[in-house]
Amino acid sequence: MKIYSREKMQICWKIIVIVMAWYVNFWLIMKVIIIFEKSVVTNP
């Protein structure tokens, strides 16, 4: 039971880390796109 719960916890942590990494990457990409669009609009 202990080993099973530990494996389950590791799987949960992996999912959390993957989701967080994906969310951060998506947010950074969106921010870069917004900054790029602003710089293109202000400086054609």
Secondary structure as GFF3:
##gff-version 3
##sequence-region A 1 44
A	DSSP	alpha_helix	2	42	.	.	.	ID=ss1
###
